Amino acid sequence: VHHLAKKLLLTVIIFFQRFASPKVTVMTASEVLSALAPSRPFIRGLTVSGGECTLYPDFLTELFTLARAGGLGCLLDSNGMVPLAPLTGLMAVCDGVMLDVKAWEPVVHRALTGADNAPVKENLAFLSACGKLAEVRVVCAPDAVDVEAVLDGVAAALGPRAPSTPVKLLLSSYYT
């Protein structure tokens, strides 16, 4: 079944590569690092984002393993909807996660994304407890998100770790 899933994914990627965007390129983890080689003297690490990168934990684990062997730090930018605690291999080679918290109240989060935010809150607690929470990113969407409620909720969830956790406010008109 795993082989079939990989073949289907590759087929979907090739389809979209041909019909959706000329910027899509299928690459292995080694090819990604090779493509970065000319920039290597100017970078200290990788941050992987886009869509929801944690949907591809095996690829990320391989990429981060190779990057760390080459002396690069490795961060993820996640919307928090994929449970991270079970991804022990990925978490072992990931230096930290920049976690998006779009809303604190479940009804607001559902209105914005169509999904419950329980996984985001679980990931927030998990990442903070294991020292992998690099940054909390809060969406500031006028008339859509109560930013104070998000900040209060995040602070309460982090407890004594709240003062040492970086928070970035992201201005957005996308949700309004």
Backbone bond lengths (Angstrom), bond angles and torsions (degrees), N, CA, C in turn:
res aa  C-N    CA-C-N  psi(-1)  N-CA   C-N-CA  omega(-1)  CA-C   N-CA-C  phi
1 V - - - 1.452 - - 1.529 110.13 -
2 H 1.343 117.49 -41.94 1.459 121.05 -179.00 1.531 110.06 -58.75
3 H 1.343 116.82 -42.06 1.465 121.29 179.57 1.530 110.02 -61.39
4 L 1.330 116.76 -42.07 1.456 120.41 179.37 1.523 111.47 -65.25
5 A 1.330 116.50 -39.40 1.468 120.17 179.28 1.526 110.34 -64.29
6 K 1.334 117.46 -41.65 1.460 120.80 178.84 1.524 110.49 -64.38
7 K 1.346 116.19 -40.32 1.456 120.48 -179.88 1.532 109.94 -65.90
8 L 1.333 116.98 -40.64 1.461 121.16 178.32 1.519 110.52 -64.48
9 L 1.325 117.05 -44.29 1.456 120.60 178.86 1.520 110.64 -60.58
10 L 1.321 117.07 -44.88 1.451 120.88 179.17 1.525 110.23 -62.37
11 T 1.324 117.15 -40.07 1.462 120.94 178.06 1.525 110.46 -62.67
12 V 1.327 116.71 -44.30 1.463 120.51 178.98 1.515 110.59 -62.82
13 I 1.332 117.27 -44.08 1.467 120.85 179.95 1.525 110.01 -62.49
14 I 1.331 116.82 -44.31 1.463 119.64 179.63 1.524 110.16 -63.27
15 F 1.337 117.44 -41.39 1.458 120.81 177.74 1.515 110.45 -57.79
16 F 1.335 116.21 -51.11 1.450 119.36 -178.21 1.521 111.55 -68.58
17 Q 1.321 116.14 -30.99 1.450 119.19 177.60 1.523 109.76 -62.57
18 R 1.305 116.76 -37.71 1.457 120.48 -178.30 1.523 112.95 -81.93
19 F 1.325 117.23 -32.48 1.449 119.54 -170.59 1.526 115.29 -115.38
20 A 1.307 119.39 -15.66 1.455 120.35 -173.16 1.521 113.04 -104.74
21 S 1.297 117.58 -47.45 1.450 119.84 -174.02 1.518 110.26 -152.61
22 P 1.309 116.32 131.06 1.471 118.17 176.98 1.523 112.45 -73.53
23 K 1.339 117.28 -4.97 1.456 120.69 -177.46 1.519 113.19 -91.78
24 V 1.326 118.64 -6.33 1.462 121.69 -179.83 1.523 109.06 -78.70
25 T 1.321 115.56 129.82 1.450 121.68 177.22 1.520 108.45 -133.77
26 V 1.310 116.50 128.92 1.461 120.93 176.68 1.521 107.60 -84.61
27 M 1.348 115.72 123.75 1.453 120.88 -177.49 1.518 110.09 -138.84
28 T 1.319 115.55 151.45 1.459 120.52 171.43 1.526 107.81 -84.80
29 A 1.309 115.79 169.53 1.465 119.93 177.41 1.526 110.67 -59.93
30 S 1.317 117.26 -41.28 1.470 121.18 178.90 1.520 111.17 -63.38
31 E 1.328 116.78 -39.23 1.464 120.29 178.99 1.524 111.56 -66.84
32 V 1.323 117.29 -36.23 1.465 120.32 177.06 1.521 109.57 -61.16
33 L 1.319 116.55 -47.83 1.471 119.40 -179.54 1.520 111.66 -66.15
34 S 1.307 117.57 -36.32 1.470 120.34 176.18 1.524 110.83 -62.87
35 A 1.340 116.36 -39.48 1.461 120.08 179.06 1.532 111.25 -65.61
36 L 1.329 116.50 -27.81 1.467 120.67 179.21 1.529 113.03 -82.84
37 A 1.311 117.23 -12.56 1.472 121.49 -173.71 1.528 113.62 -50.67
38 P 1.332 120.07 -44.69 1.472 118.39 -179.92 1.535 113.26 -63.00
39 S 1.315 117.99 -26.13 1.470 121.83 -179.68 1.518 112.62 -91.96
40 R 1.299 117.93 -6.88 1.461 122.71 -173.23 1.522 114.07 -51.12
41 P 1.331 120.14 -40.71 1.471 118.72 179.54 1.528 113.74 -63.79
42 F 1.328 117.38 -15.51 1.456 121.15 -173.86 1.528 114.08 -109.01
43 I 1.324 117.74 -0.86 1.462 119.72 -178.14 1.522 110.95 -122.94
44 R 1.329 115.05 151.38 1.465 121.29 177.42 1.509 112.04 -106.57
45 G 1.354 116.07 -14.50 1.446 117.84 -177.24 1.510 113.01 -174.12
46 L 1.336 113.94 -176.75 1.463 122.32 -179.65 1.513 109.28 -117.54
47 T 1.315 116.20 143.56 1.456 122.17 167.35 1.516 105.91 -124.38
48 V 1.322 116.07 122.62 1.455 120.90 -178.71 1.518 108.45 -105.13
49 S 1.336 115.38 129.26 1.460 120.85 178.86 1.516 108.36 -147.92
50 G 1.303 115.02 -167.79 1.457 119.42 176.07 1.507 111.58 99.30
51 G 1.298 116.68 124.80 1.454 118.32 -173.05 1.518 105.86 58.13
52 E 1.281 117.31 -129.88 1.473 121.19 169.19 1.513 106.55 -130.09
53 C 1.321 115.47 98.96 1.462 121.53 -173.41 1.521 113.24 -63.35
54 T 1.333 117.91 -25.97 1.470 118.95 -177.85 1.527 112.28 -72.73
55 L 1.322 117.91 -0.72 1.468 120.79 171.57 1.527 110.62 -71.77
56 Y 1.331 117.29 -10.73 1.467 123.17 -178.55 1.524 110.59 -122.50
57 P 1.329 118.07 60.14 1.466 120.22 -172.94 1.530 113.65 -64.48
58 D 1.316 118.42 -34.23 1.467 119.60 -179.59 1.526 110.88 -65.24
59 F 1.323 116.64 -44.81 1.458 120.53 177.95 1.524 110.59 -61.91
60 L 1.336 115.98 -47.08 1.466 119.51 -179.19 1.518 112.01 -62.41
61 T 1.319 116.72 -39.21 1.460 120.03 178.96 1.523 110.30 -61.79
62 E 1.320 116.69 -43.81 1.472 120.70 178.09 1.527 110.64 -65.33
63 L 1.326 116.91 -45.90 1.464 120.84 -179.78 1.525 111.04 -60.84
64 F 1.322 116.96 -47.74 1.455 120.37 -178.16 1.524 111.95 -68.08
65 T 1.312 117.72 -34.97 1.466 120.65 176.74 1.528 110.15 -61.25
66 L 1.332 116.06 -46.75 1.467 120.56 178.91 1.532 111.23 -66.25
67 A 1.320 117.01 -41.90 1.467 120.87 -178.97 1.524 110.95 -63.78
68 R 1.324 116.34 -44.22 1.472 119.68 179.95 1.525 111.31 -65.27
69 A 1.337 116.04 -36.01 1.472 119.32 176.49 1.524 110.55 -62.62
70 G 1.326 116.59 -27.64 1.457 121.83 177.19 1.521 113.56 -91.50
71 G 1.332 117.33 8.37 1.453 121.42 175.53 1.514 115.24 85.68
72 L 1.322 118.08 15.29 1.466 121.09 179.92 1.521 111.01 -98.40
73 G 1.320 116.17 142.60 1.452 121.35 171.85 1.520 109.33 -77.69
74 C 1.330 116.79 160.72 1.466 121.01 -174.85 1.521 111.37 -139.05
75 L 1.334 115.23 120.74 1.459 121.76 178.32 1.521 110.35 -123.37
76 L 1.329 114.85 153.26 1.458 122.51 173.70 1.517 108.91 -114.34
77 D 1.319 116.72 145.83 1.457 123.52 170.49 1.520 104.71 -112.74
78 S 1.335 117.29 114.36 1.463 120.88 -171.98 1.519 112.51 -129.22
79 N 1.336 115.05 147.36 1.464 119.38 173.02 1.525 110.83 -84.09
80 G 1.316 116.98 -3.68 1.457 121.99 173.50 1.508 116.21 79.82
81 M 1.313 118.94 6.50 1.454 120.61 -176.14 1.529 113.51 -83.48
82 V 1.316 117.67 -15.04 1.465 121.63 175.93 1.526 107.71 -97.38
83 P 1.335 118.27 122.56 1.471 119.99 178.28 1.536 110.80 -58.78
84 L 1.319 116.08 124.16 1.466 120.85 -175.89 1.522 113.45 -91.80
85 A 1.311 119.04 -26.44 1.465 120.99 -177.32 1.533 112.91 -56.10
86 P 1.329 119.60 -39.94 1.472 118.56 179.11 1.533 114.01 -71.10
87 L 1.328 117.90 -14.11 1.463 121.66 -177.34 1.531 109.87 -88.32
88 T 1.321 116.04 61.61 1.462 121.43 -172.78 1.523 112.53 -62.92
89 G 1.314 117.77 -38.04 1.463 120.29 179.07 1.514 111.50 -63.79
90 L 1.314 116.47 -44.61 1.462 120.90 178.63 1.521 110.75 -65.62
91 M 1.316 117.21 -44.50 1.466 120.29 -178.88 1.526 111.29 -63.68
92 A 1.321 116.96 -29.72 1.468 120.19 179.69 1.527 112.31 -67.36
93 V 1.336 117.57 -28.81 1.470 120.48 -177.62 1.527 112.82 -108.47
94 C 1.319 116.93 3.49 1.462 122.49 178.97 1.526 108.53 -99.48
95 D 1.328 116.45 129.55 1.460 119.91 -179.98 1.522 112.19 -77.76
96 G 1.314 116.85 -27.99 1.452 119.56 -179.87 1.510 112.10 -179.60
97 V 1.331 114.28 168.02 1.458 121.46 -178.70 1.523 109.07 -127.63
98 M 1.319 115.55 131.54 1.459 122.05 170.54 1.526 104.91 -93.08
99 L 1.320 116.24 111.50 1.462 121.90 -170.95 1.526 111.12 -103.94
100 D 1.336 115.79 124.69 1.464 121.02 176.02 1.521 109.40 -81.66
101 V 1.323 115.86 128.72 1.470 121.64 172.38 1.519 105.52 -118.67
102 K 1.319 115.50 101.74 1.460 120.34 -173.64 1.523 112.82 -79.06
103 A 1.312 117.52 -31.26 1.468 122.55 178.46 1.523 107.32 -161.06
104 W 1.329 117.00 154.72 1.461 119.86 178.20 1.525 111.37 -95.11
105 E 1.315 116.46 -39.66 1.458 119.85 -179.50 1.526 108.95 -74.99
106 P 1.344 117.72 129.31 1.472 120.12 -178.89 1.529 113.89 -55.62
107 V 1.322 117.72 -37.87 1.468 119.83 -177.96 1.535 110.95 -66.81
108 V 1.324 117.15 -36.95 1.464 120.59 178.20 1.525 109.87 -70.19
109 H 1.330 116.53 -44.13 1.460 120.12 178.88 1.526 110.45 -60.07
110 R 1.314 116.36 -43.36 1.470 120.55 179.52 1.534 110.54 -63.50
111 A 1.327 117.19 -39.36 1.469 120.55 178.57 1.529 111.10 -64.33
112 L 1.333 116.76 -35.59 1.465 120.89 -179.00 1.514 112.87 -78.37
113 T 1.337 116.51 -39.53 1.469 120.34 -169.19 1.519 114.57 -117.61
114 G 1.317 116.93 -17.05 1.459 120.18 -175.34 1.514 113.12 84.20
115 A 1.320 117.45 6.66 1.470 121.04 -177.23 1.524 110.99 -137.27
116 D 1.312 115.51 156.68 1.458 122.27 176.24 1.527 109.44 -71.91
117 N 1.317 116.93 152.26 1.466 119.65 -179.15 1.532 113.54 -100.10
118 A 1.319 117.92 12.81 1.474 119.18 177.56 1.529 111.86 -56.41
119 P 1.347 119.87 -42.88 1.473 118.21 178.12 1.532 113.08 -61.85
120 V 1.320 117.26 -34.73 1.470 120.58 178.76 1.528 109.64 -63.51
121 K 1.330 116.42 -45.90 1.460 120.91 -179.76 1.527 111.26 -65.58
122 E 1.338 117.18 -38.79 1.466 120.51 177.02 1.520 110.77 -64.22
123 N 1.331 117.17 -42.17 1.463 120.62 178.05 1.528 111.17 -66.26
124 L 1.311 116.93 -37.76 1.467 120.75 177.11 1.530 110.28 -57.66
125 A 1.322 116.27 -49.01 1.470 120.69 179.66 1.528 111.40 -64.75
126 F 1.328 116.36 -44.99 1.468 120.89 -179.16 1.527 111.20 -61.41
127 L 1.323 116.42 -50.73 1.471 120.42 -176.76 1.518 111.59 -63.62
128 S 1.310 116.78 -39.22 1.456 120.15 178.44 1.527 110.67 -65.04
129 A 1.326 116.34 -44.97 1.469 120.86 -177.91 1.520 112.62 -63.89
130 C 1.336 117.01 -34.09 1.469 118.81 -177.43 1.528 112.60 -97.63
131 G 1.330 117.24 7.22 1.457 120.50 175.69 1.517 114.72 75.30
132 K 1.323 117.70 23.07 1.468 120.88 -177.93 1.529 113.08 -110.05
133 L 1.320 117.99 8.07 1.457 120.90 179.66 1.527 108.35 -85.85
134 A 1.318 116.17 97.72 1.462 120.91 -176.81 1.518 112.14 -77.12
135 E 1.351 115.93 -32.07 1.455 119.79 -175.33 1.526 108.69 -169.71
136 V 1.316 115.90 142.83 1.459 121.69 170.68 1.514 106.64 -103.49
137 R 1.332 115.25 128.13 1.465 121.25 -179.03 1.527 107.68 -110.52
138 V 1.315 116.59 118.50 1.462 122.45 -175.88 1.527 109.09 -108.11
139 V 1.316 115.50 125.53 1.455 121.09 178.26 1.525 109.60 -77.24
140 C 1.312 116.22 126.15 1.466 121.92 175.57 1.518 107.52 -106.52
141 A 1.320 115.36 97.45 1.463 121.27 179.55 1.526 107.94 -116.73
142 P 1.319 117.49 107.26 1.467 120.80 -177.72 1.532 111.36 -53.20
143 D 1.305 114.73 136.19 1.469 122.49 178.19 1.528 114.22 65.86
144 A 1.328 118.37 8.46 1.468 120.11 179.37 1.524 112.27 -123.97
145 V 1.324 117.13 -34.94 1.465 121.50 -174.70 1.527 109.54 -127.24
146 D 1.321 115.79 132.14 1.455 121.88 173.87 1.533 106.98 -85.68
147 V 1.324 115.48 92.82 1.466 121.02 -174.48 1.523 111.02 -60.37
148 E 1.318 117.86 -38.63 1.458 120.00 178.79 1.529 110.88 -61.67
149 A 1.326 117.60 -39.61 1.464 120.68 177.70 1.520 110.86 -64.28
150 V 1.325 116.90 -38.75 1.467 120.50 177.44 1.522 109.89 -63.82
151 L 1.320 116.75 -49.55 1.466 120.49 -178.82 1.524 111.63 -62.76
152 D 1.335 117.34 -41.29 1.464 120.81 177.22 1.522 110.75 -63.75
153 G 1.331 117.08 -43.33 1.465 121.15 179.39 1.512 112.26 -64.32
154 V 1.322 116.17 -44.00 1.471 120.57 178.17 1.528 109.58 -62.54
155 A 1.317 117.06 -46.74 1.474 120.72 -179.42 1.528 110.76 -60.22
156 A 1.328 117.30 -43.45 1.467 120.50 179.16 1.527 110.92 -64.61
157 A 1.320 116.56 -40.92 1.470 120.11 -179.54 1.528 112.00 -66.99
158 L 1.331 116.41 -35.37 1.468 120.16 -178.47 1.522 112.80 -82.12
159 G 1.315 116.35 -22.71 1.457 119.77 179.40 1.509 112.07 58.26
160 P 1.341 117.26 -129.94 1.467 119.73 -176.08 1.535 113.82 -66.46
161 R 1.314 117.65 -15.02 1.476 120.02 178.48 1.535 111.96 -83.12
162 A 1.330 117.60 -9.85 1.472 121.13 -176.60 1.533 113.42 -56.31
163 P 1.334 119.62 -46.73 1.465 118.42 -176.50 1.533 114.28 -63.23
164 S 1.325 118.02 -24.66 1.463 120.12 -178.06 1.529 113.02 -97.43
165 T 1.333 117.19 4.47 1.461 120.84 -179.23 1.523 110.20 -97.93
166 P 1.334 117.45 119.55 1.470 119.24 177.88 1.531 111.29 -64.51
167 V 1.321 115.54 139.33 1.464 122.19 176.98 1.517 107.78 -124.83
168 K 1.333 116.07 131.87 1.459 121.27 177.14 1.520 107.86 -118.61
169 L 1.314 116.97 130.01 1.449 122.33 177.11 1.531 108.24 -93.31
170 L 1.328 115.75 124.18 1.459 121.20 -178.62 1.521 108.85 -105.99
171 L 1.314 116.84 114.04 1.453 120.67 178.36 1.522 108.86 -75.90
172 S 1.319 116.03 131.47 1.448 119.87 -176.79 1.503 111.57 -145.21
173 S 1.314 115.03 134.76 1.466 120.39 171.50 1.521 109.08 -106.44
174 Y 1.327 116.87 1.19 1.472 121.99 -177.20 1.520 112.41 -60.01
175 Y 1.345 116.65 -39.13 1.456 120.65 -174.63 1.519 113.59 -89.35
176 T 1.316 117.55 0.85 1.466 118.67 -177.78 1.506 111.88 -110.12
